[in-house]
């Protein structure tokens, strides 16, 4: 099962709206006869690939699957049905599928066919791999990760706004890897105006793994000449706004952007909680935020953040620099959000840390 759990991580960022699943088939001699993981856009399924590799060797074999095999007819037949037709002898499943079309039905199909089913092996690890998919269904929001690159004292730019480059090239490469394994990357319109970013993945070999680019632009103030709009027909680009019509609305659509109209909060800006619901409805399961201090603070203030990656250089800017976080409205320490440190690493001369909440 641990081998199977290593496979779906290869597809994170491209399998949405479907989960990332891994499958390993072992014959009676303990040999691996088939392996597979969910393909781009959710097709083909992991079990389909593993069974195709195994061929006749699947008969009587053990299939290790990281998520309950699907039980419904979609673009492909149910994977539970495929396992039955292949006459596997036993299926070991890490965790269940919360999708109402599956949710126990896949396990039941296998058992009714006389196949031994063992459930719950490495369940915690399997849930972590597909946390975004599970949250899309149960919480109506994707897994939200904030990525920050700052100086040692938590500044993202000098007082004049200069920010390139606070961290080194190795950190930027790891940041691009984060982009590749997320479905979408989000910034606020302030970042677009200040940096004119591309928000693509520029790692060699992963150029076509660029995520959907999402800009939060409540009143459509972004320039039509920005890089994101100039490349919107090449890389999916979504603009979340409170506006539903008008010349600028149509101009951005003509550029190739997808416009998503969202309810406004009491300040007249995009309601981020409602926005997450809309993104989940669009199928987004993993969202990386590379926004500025205000967007980061707003996400934390709304309790929407699940994970934080913080890259710190060894340099110090000082009190006149721009902070990585804006105001969270905190007035009592007991209300302070507490992140749990889970990993630390080094990229060049920089240190990165991963936190969950």
C-alpha positions as CSV (number, residue, x, y, z in Angstrom):
1,X,0.0,0.0,0.0
2,X,2.9,2.4,0.7
3,X,4.0,1.7,-2.9
4,X,0.6,2.5,-4.1
5,X,0.4,5.7,-2.1
6,X,3.6,7.0,-3.8
7,X,1.9,6.8,-7.2
8,X,-1.0,9.3,-7.0
9,X,1.4,12.1,-5.8
10,X,2.7,12.1,-9.4
11,X,-0.7,13.3,-10.6
12,X,-1.5,15.9,-8.0
13,X,-2.4,19.1,-9.8
14,X,-3.7,17.6,-13.0
15,X,-6.3,15.0,-12.0
16,X,-8.9,17.5,-10.8
17,X,-11.9,17.4,-10.5
18,X,-11.2,13.8,-9.8
19,X,-9.1,12.4,-6.9
20,X,-5.5,11.2,-7.4
21,X,-5.5,7.4,-7.0
22,X,-2.8,4.7,-7.1
23,X,-3.1,1.0,-7.7
24,X,-0.5,-1.8,-7.4
25,X,-1.3,-5.4,-8.4
26,X,0.7,-8.2,-6.8
27,X,0.6,-11.8,-8.0
28,X,0.8,-15.0,-5.9
29,X,4.6,-15.0,-5.9
30,X,4.8,-11.4,-4.6
31,X,5.7,-9.9,-7.9
32,X,4.4,-6.5,-9.0
33,X,2.5,-7.2,-12.2
34,X,0.7,-3.9,-12.6
35,X,0.9,-0.3,-11.5
36,X,-1.1,2.7,-12.3
37,X,-2.2,6.2,-11.2
38,X,-5.0,8.5,-12.2
39,X,-4.3,10.3,-15.5
40,X,-4.7,14.0,-16.5
41,X,-8.3,15.2,-15.9
42,X,-9.1,12.0,-14.1
43,X,-8.7,9.6,-17.0
44,X,-7.6,6.8,-17.2
45,X,-8.2,5.5,-13.7
46,X,-5.5,3.9,-11.7
47,X,-7.1,0.5,-11.6
48,X,-7.6,0.6,-15.4
49,X,-3.9,1.2,-16.0
50,X,-2.7,-1.4,-13.5
51,X,-5.1,-4.1,-14.9
52,X,-3.9,-3.3,-18.4
53,X,-0.3,-3.9,-17.3
54,X,-1.1,-7.0,-15.4
55,X,-3.2,-8.7,-18.1
56,X,-3.9,-12.4,-17.3
57,X,-1.6,-12.1,-14.3
58,X,-4.4,-10.2,-12.5
59,X,-6.4,-13.4,-12.0
60,X,-6.2,-14.4,-8.4
61,X,-3.9,-11.4,-7.6
62,X,-4.1,-8.8,-4.9
63,X,-4.9,-5.2,-5.9
64,X,-3.9,-2.5,-3.5
65,X,-5.9,0.7,-4.2
66,X,-5.5,4.0,-2.3
67,X,-9.2,5.0,-2.7
68,X,-12.4,2.9,-2.9
69,X,-12.9,1.8,-6.5
70,X,-15.6,3.7,-8.3
71,X,-19.0,2.0,-8.7
72,X,-20.8,4.3,-11.2
73,X,-20.8,4.5,-15.0
74,X,-19.2,7.7,-16.3
75,X,-16.9,8.2,-19.2
76,X,-15.5,4.8,-18.3
77,X,-17.0,1.6,-16.7
78,X,-16.8,1.3,-12.9
79,X,-13.4,0.3,-11.7
80,X,-15.0,-2.1,-9.2
81,X,-16.6,-3.9,-12.2
82,X,-13.2,-4.0,-14.0
83,X,-11.5,-5.6,-11.0
84,X,-14.3,-8.2,-10.9
85,X,-14.0,-9.0,-14.6
86,X,-10.2,-9.4,-14.2
87,X,-11.0,-12.0,-11.4
88,X,-8.6,-10.6,-8.9
89,X,-8.7,-12.6,-5.7
90,X,-8.4,-9.8,-3.1
91,X,-8.6,-6.0,-3.0
92,X,-7.0,-3.9,-0.2
93,X,-8.4,-0.4,0.0
94,X,-6.9,2.4,2.0
95,X,-9.9,4.7,2.4
96,X,-13.4,5.3,1.2
97,X,-14.6,7.6,-1.5
98,X,-17.0,10.3,-0.1
99,X,-18.6,10.9,-3.5
100,X,-22.2,9.9,-3.1
101,X,-22.1,7.9,-6.4
102,X,-19.5,5.6,-4.8
103,X,-19.4,5.9,-1.0
104,X,-19.5,2.2,0.0
105,X,-21.0,0.9,-3.3
106,X,-17.6,0.0,-4.7
107,X,-16.7,-2.1,-1.7
108,X,-20.2,-3.8,-1.8
109,X,-19.9,-4.7,-5.5
110,X,-16.5,-6.4,-4.9
111,X,-17.8,-8.3,-1.8
112,X,-21.0,-9.4,-3.6
113,X,-18.7,-10.8,-6.4
114,X,-17.0,-13.0,-3.8
115,X,-13.8,-10.9,-3.7
116,X,-12.1,-10.5,-0.3
117,X,-11.9,-6.9,0.6
118,X,-9.7,-5.4,3.3
119,X,-10.3,-1.8,4.3
120,X,-8.4,0.9,6.1
121,X,-4.7,0.1,5.4
122,X,-2.7,3.3,5.6
123,X,-6.0,5.3,5.8
124,X,-4.5,8.4,7.3
125,X,-1.8,8.7,4.6
126,X,-4.4,8.1,1.9
127,X,-6.7,10.9,3.3
128,X,-3.7,13.3,3.3
129,X,-3.0,12.6,-0.4
130,X,-6.6,13.5,-1.3
131,X,-7.4,16.1,1.3
132,X,-8.4,18.6,-1.3
133,X,-10.8,16.2,-3.0
134,X,-12.4,15.3,0.3
135,X,-12.7,18.9,1.3
136,X,-14.3,19.8,-2.0
137,X,-17.1,17.4,-1.2
138,X,-17.4,17.7,2.6
139,X,-16.5,21.4,3.1
140,X,-17.3,22.9,-0.3
141,X,-13.8,24.3,-0.5
142,X,-10.5,23.2,-1.9
143,X,-7.3,22.6,0.1
144,X,-5.9,26.1,0.4
145,X,-2.1,26.6,0.7
146,X,-0.4,29.9,1.2
147,X,3.2,30.3,-0.1
148,X,5.3,33.1,1.2
149,X,8.9,34.1,0.3
150,X,10.4,36.6,2.7
151,X,13.5,37.9,4.3
152,X,14.6,36.4,7.6
153,X,12.5,39.0,9.5
154,X,9.3,38.3,7.5
155,X,9.5,41.1,4.9
156,X,8.5,40.6,1.3
157,X,9.9,43.8,-0.2
158,X,11.8,46.9,0.7
159,X,9.9,50.2,1.5
160,X,10.1,51.1,-2.2
161,X,8.5,47.9,-3.2
162,X,11.5,46.1,-4.6
163,X,11.0,42.3,-4.1
164,X,13.1,40.5,-6.8
165,X,14.7,38.4,-5.6
166,X,14.4,38.0,-1.8
167,X,15.0,34.2,-1.9
168,X,17.3,32.3,-4.2
169,X,16.9,30.4,-7.4
170,X,16.6,27.0,-5.6
171,X,13.6,28.3,-3.5
172,X,12.0,29.6,-6.7
173,X,12.4,26.2,-8.3
174,X,10.7,24.5,-5.4
175,X,8.0,27.2,-5.6
176,X,7.4,26.2,-9.2
177,X,7.1,22.6,-8.1
178,X,4.4,23.7,-5.7
179,X,2.6,25.3,-8.6
180,X,2.8,22.1,-10.6
181,X,1.1,20.0,-7.9
182,X,-1.8,22.4,-7.3
183,X,-4.8,22.6,-9.5
184,X,-4.9,26.4,-9.4
185,X,-2.8,29.4,-8.3
186,X,-4.4,32.5,-6.9
187,X,-3.2,36.2,-6.5
188,X,-5.0,39.4,-5.8
189,X,-5.2,42.2,-8.3
190,X,-2.6,44.2,-6.3
191,X,0.0,41.6,-7.1
192,X,-0.9,41.8,-10.8
193,X,-0.6,45.6,-10.7
194,X,2.7,45.5,-8.8
195,X,4.5,42.5,-10.4
196,X,2.8,41.6,-13.6
197,X,3.4,37.9,-12.9
198,X,3.2,35.0,-15.3
199,X,2.1,32.4,-12.6
200,X,3.2,29.5,-14.8
201,X,5.4,26.5,-14.1
202,X,8.8,27.0,-15.7
203,X,10.5,23.8,-14.4
204,X,12.1,21.9,-17.3
205,X,9.7,19.1,-18.4
206,X,6.8,20.5,-16.4
207,X,5.9,23.5,-18.5
208,X,2.5,21.9,-19.4
209,X,1.7,21.5,-15.7
210,X,1.0,25.1,-15.2
211,X,-2.1,25.4,-13.0
212,X,-5.2,27.4,-13.6
213,X,-4.5,31.0,-12.8
214,X,-7.0,32.8,-10.6
215,X,-7.0,36.6,-10.0
216,X,-9.2,38.1,-7.3
217,X,-10.3,41.4,-8.8
218,X,-13.4,42.8,-7.1
219,X,-13.9,45.8,-9.4
220,X,-12.0,44.7,-12.6
221,X,-9.1,47.1,-12.3
222,X,-6.5,44.8,-13.8
223,X,-4.9,46.1,-17.0
224,X,-5.8,44.3,-20.2
225,X,-2.1,44.4,-21.2
226,X,-0.9,42.3,-18.3
227,X,0.9,39.0,-18.9
228,X,-1.9,36.9,-17.4
229,X,-4.4,38.2,-20.0
230,X,-2.0,38.1,-22.9
231,X,-1.5,34.4,-22.3
232,X,-5.1,33.6,-21.2
233,X,-5.8,31.6,-24.3
234,X,-2.8,29.4,-23.7
235,X,-3.1,28.9,-19.9
236,X,-6.6,28.8,-18.3
237,X,-7.1,32.2,-16.5
238,X,-10.0,32.9,-14.3
239,X,-11.0,36.3,-12.8
240,X,-13.2,36.4,-9.7
241,X,-15.1,39.6,-9.5
242,X,-18.2,41.1,-8.0
243,X,-19.2,42.5,-11.4
244,X,-21.4,40.6,-13.8
245,X,-21.4,42.8,-16.9
246,X,-20.0,45.9,-18.5
247,X,-17.3,46.8,-21.1
248,X,-14.3,45.6,-19.0
249,X,-16.2,42.3,-18.2
250,X,-16.6,41.6,-21.9
251,X,-13.1,42.8,-22.7
252,X,-11.5,40.3,-20.3
253,X,-13.7,37.5,-21.7
254,X,-12.6,38.4,-25.2
255,X,-9.0,38.1,-24.0
256,X,-9.8,34.5,-23.2
257,X,-10.3,34.8,-19.4
258,X,-13.1,33.1,-17.6
259,X,-15.1,35.5,-15.5
260,X,-16.6,34.2,-12.2
261,X,-19.1,36.6,-10.5
262,X,-19.0,36.2,-6.7
263,X,-21.0,37.9,-3.9
264,X,-19.4,40.8,-2.2
265,X,-18.6,41.1,1.5
266,X,-19.5,44.1,3.6
267,X,-16.5,46.0,2.3
268,X,-17.6,45.5,-1.3
269,X,-14.8,43.1,-2.1
270,X,-15.1,39.5,-3.2
271,X,-16.4,37.3,-0.4
272,X,-13.6,34.8,-0.1
273,X,-15.6,32.1,1.7
274,X,-18.2,32.2,-1.1
275,X,-15.4,32.3,-3.7
276,X,-14.0,29.0,-2.3
277,X,-17.4,27.4,-2.7
278,X,-17.6,28.5,-6.3
279,X,-14.1,27.2,-7.0
280,X,-15.1,23.8,-5.5
281,X,-18.1,23.8,-7.7
282,X,-15.7,24.3,-10.7
283,X,-13.8,21.2,-9.6
284,X,-10.8,22.8,-8.0
285,X,-9.4,20.6,-5.2
286,X,-6.0,22.2,-4.5
287,X,-5.4,26.0,-4.5
288,X,-2.0,27.7,-4.0
289,X,-2.1,31.3,-3.0
290,X,0.8,33.5,-3.9
291,X,-1.0,36.7,-3.2
292,X,0.3,39.7,-1.3
293,X,0.0,40.7,2.3
294,X,-3.6,41.6,2.2
295,X,-4.9,38.5,0.4
296,X,-2.8,36.3,2.8
297,X,-4.2,38.1,5.8
298,X,-7.8,37.9,4.5
299,X,-7.6,34.2,3.9
300,X,-6.2,33.7,7.5
301,X,-8.8,36.0,8.9
302,X,-11.6,34.0,7.2
303,X,-10.2,30.7,8.5
304,X,-9.7,29.4,5.0
305,X,-6.1,28.4,5.1
306,X,-5.1,24.7,5.5
307,X,-1.4,24.8,4.8
308,X,1.5,27.3,4.8
309,X,4.8,27.1,3.0
310,X,7.2,29.8,4.2
311,X,10.6,30.4,2.4
312,X,13.0,32.6,4.3
313,X,16.3,34.0,3.1
314,X,19.2,34.8,5.4
315,X,18.9,38.5,4.7
316,X,17.3,41.1,6.9
317,X,15.3,44.1,5.6
318,X,14.1,45.9,8.8
319,X,11.0,47.6,10.0
320,X,10.5,49.8,7.0
321,X,10.1,46.8,4.7
322,X,6.7,45.4,3.6
323,X,5.4,42.6,5.8
324,X,4.3,39.2,4.5
325,X,1.0,39.6,6.2
326,X,-1.4,42.4,6.5
327,X,-3.7,43.1,9.4
328,X,-5.7,40.1,10.6
329,X,-7.7,42.2,13.0
330,X,-6.3,40.3,16.0
331,X,-7.0,42.0,19.3
332,X,-6.4,39.1,21.8
333,X,-3.5,36.6,21.8
334,X,-5.9,33.8,22.7
335,X,-7.6,34.3,19.3
336,X,-4.3,33.9,17.4
337,X,-4.4,31.2,14.7
338,X,-1.8,28.5,15.6
339,X,-0.1,26.6,12.8
340,X,1.6,23.3,13.4
341,X,5.1,22.9,12.0
342,X,5.4,19.6,10.1
343,X,8.5,19.9,7.9
344,X,11.7,22.0,7.4
345,X,14.1,21.9,4.5
346,X,16.9,23.9,2.9
347,X,17.0,25.3,-0.6
348,X,20.4,26.9,-1.3
349,X,21.0,29.4,1.4
350,X,17.3,29.6,2.2
351,X,15.1,27.7,4.7
352,X,11.6,26.6,4.0
353,X,9.0,25.4,6.5
354,X,5.7,23.7,6.1
355,X,2.9,24.3,8.5
356,X,-0.7,23.0,8.8
357,X,-3.6,24.3,10.8
